[in-house]
Amino acid sequence: MISPQRITRVAGYGMTQAADAYVYRPTSVEEIRSVFEEARASGRKVTLRGAGRSYGDGNIGAESLLIDITRMNRILAWDSASGIIDCESGVTIENLWRYCLEDGYWPPVVTGTMYPTLGGALGMNVHGKNNYCQGTIGEHVVDMDVLFPTGELKTLTNEDDLFYAVISSAGLLGVITRVKLKMHRVASGNLDVWAEAAKNWDEQFALFEKYEHDADYMVSWVDCFSKGAKAGRGQFHGAWYKQREDLGSRVASNQDLPALILGIFPKSVLWRELKLFCNRPGMRLLNAAKQFASSTIGNNKMHDQSLVAFSFLLDYVPDWRRAYEPGGFIQYQTFVPKEHAKAVFAQQIRLQQEYNLESFLGVLKRHRPDRFFFSHAVDGYSLALDFKVTEKNKAKLWELAHKMNDLTLKNGGRFYFAKDSTLRPEDAEQYLGDALHKFRVFKSEYDPEGLLSSELARRLKLS
Ligand SMILES: Cc1cc2nc3c(=O)[nH]c(=O)nc-3n(C[C@H](O)[C@H](O)[C@H](O)COP(=O)(O)OP(=O)(O)OC[C@H]3O[C@@H](n4cnc5c(N)ncnc54)[C@H](O)[C@@H]3O)c2cc1C
């Protein structure tokens, strides 16, 4: 009998989807094994969850036994000569940089927030602003332990096909319990960061092409309200690791983001101010103001920035997602081959404007393909978009998303389960192709009773 006291309402990060589940917070492989036994005995499914930073429905499961991995957060070994760290999968990106930066190492791939766990990051196989040159997080794993629902614990390396299936499988094949990761050597806790305004789509793509051969990171902001000759305008940032040995200037202890903005306003209440602008006119204004600042005072400038400030801009405003309450928001990110990216993204933005549903934030990144089964990346670009969801706009927003999905599919593009809320099973079948078939073969071997599931798996009929 499962205790009803475990019942908790759990949501995806975008707050548009939530479900009640029986939550377990195990601290060992043995405890995870016993959750699978309880699931078997009670006829329920099991859903895996890290820090809950996936926006959609990949980390929730209605009435399932939900394994929250965050208490398995011990660092087991650290070798500062080789830069190899061995840890439990509940260790977060934040734990990694805080532990290793003192010795001159930074995680090889980081997301726009420092809070994801390694298990969750590998579940989705996350990328960073260096995806085009460093690949995804999975490419930096030396080995990892995976507990399958059958009770079998396996150590996998990149020599195993199963390694490429588990990483990216959105928690549907087995529980990653331990990870050995190769960290990246850095000479400094700071980066050289170049900011340059782009007047339109042509300039945006020209900047990525100009810097892709030597920049260590690239990312660009896109104003989704701009039209006509100004469509696609925004601000590009390229960043380079420093070569000289000045790590001492910015070690782990002084990378923290300040608690006050402009030395006066507490960051913790900023989301309330942001909420005032969280509507079409407000966001049109903020995007225009940002464009003005980017093309004047902030333009064509190289500056010094700490690794943390450059990497985790979104953590700057705690609870920023609350500005989207009560309906929440969806993040929508599609990946399109480089030959078609400009035309597809321009058309996606035009469609949003026709629907009067412009994304409040647009982020452009450069990517490279990888061999993980549910890979999202291509040799091309992605555009990530944030859409506010309300009772009133929901049906229209999903209709718009389906049109944008069709454009992506027609142009050989791909999608990302960490950011998805709108795909249909036939869309997933189409872009995943043979990988989905191969995944299902592994699923029947390593999870023959189909215990591992989620709302994402149900929606897309993945298993
Ligand atoms: C502000 C913000 C910025 C972001 N920026 C980026 C970015 O730049 N690049 C990017 O790629 N993503 C980005 N993301 C998405 C985020 O990095 C991913 O969704 C990541 O998977 C979240 O990790 P998590 O620990 O929160 O996992 P969760 O969201 O809780 O889970 C993710 C998936 O992994 C599975 N899972 C969890 N634990 C395990 C385990 N131990 N073993 C196997 N499977 C497991 C879950 O079932 C789920 O399917 C961002 C998210 C936010 C909120």
The ligand as a Gaussian input file, in Angstrom:
#p B3LYP/6-31G(d) Opt

LIG

0 1
 C       15.996000      28.806000     -17.495000
 C       16.295000      27.547000     -18.266000
 C       17.319000      27.560000     -19.211000
 C       17.604000      26.397000     -19.938000
 N       18.611000      26.425000     -20.857000
 C       18.898000      25.321000     -21.575000
 C       19.974000      25.298000     -22.507000
 O       20.663000      26.300000     -22.686000
 N       20.214000      24.144000     -23.173000
 C       19.482000      23.014000     -22.962000
 O       19.769000      21.992000     -23.590000
 N       18.477000      22.992000     -22.068000
 C       18.178000      24.118000     -21.376000
 N       17.160000      24.092000     -20.457000
 C       16.435000      22.836000     -20.248000
 C       17.060000      21.980000     -19.138000
 O       18.438000      22.078000     -19.147000
 C       16.698000      20.518000     -19.384000
 O       15.318000      20.411000     -19.401000
 C       17.275000      19.549000     -18.349000
 O       16.914000      18.250000     -18.751000
 C       16.754000      19.836000     -16.950000
 O       17.372000      18.980000     -16.016000
 P       16.601000      18.574000     -14.675000
 O       17.589000      18.011000     -13.717000
 O       15.781000      19.696000     -14.219000
 O       15.714000      17.369000     -15.201000
 P       14.129000      17.200000     -15.303000
 O       13.563000      18.301000     -16.099000
 O       13.559000      16.948000     -13.972000
 O       14.109000      15.860000     -16.165000
 C       14.560000      15.855000     -17.496000
 C       14.377000      14.474000     -18.119000
 O       15.377000      13.587000     -17.626000
 C       14.769000      12.448000     -17.033000
 N       15.599000      12.125000     -15.870000
 C       15.726000      12.833000     -14.730000
 N       16.611000      12.239000     -13.919000
 C       17.067000      11.152000     -14.563000
 C       18.012000      10.125000     -14.237000
 N       18.672000      10.128000     -13.079000
 N       18.228000       9.139000     -15.139000
 C       17.578000       9.128000     -16.332000
 N       16.688000      10.069000     -16.687000
 C       16.440000      11.068000     -15.817000
 C       13.353000      12.857000     -16.688000
 O       12.461000      11.768000     -16.710000
 C       13.028000      13.849000     -17.801000
 O       12.550000      13.199000     -18.931000
 C       16.855000      25.213000     -19.717000
 C       15.837000      25.209000     -18.758000
 C       15.554000      26.362000     -18.038000
 C       14.450000      26.343000     -17.019000

